[in-house]
């Protein structure tokens, strides 16, 4: 995880306000995967683009919501 994310990464994923740091982002991803244990991610267009220190990917995500999903507000 650390190899793919800078220590001070800023990510907008499950928290619409975003979070900063690879440790909080890893925790966010683990909470998501606990809720969607069969989660699959595909990059059908192989698009990854950015400008300056911003980057964006286009992907397709599928999964079955079978577990508890801990959201930013608890």
Secondary structure, 3 states (H helix, E strand, C coil): CCCCCCCCCEECCCCCCCEECHHHHHHHHHHHHHHCCCCEEECCCCCEEEECCEEEECCEEECCCCCCCCCCCC
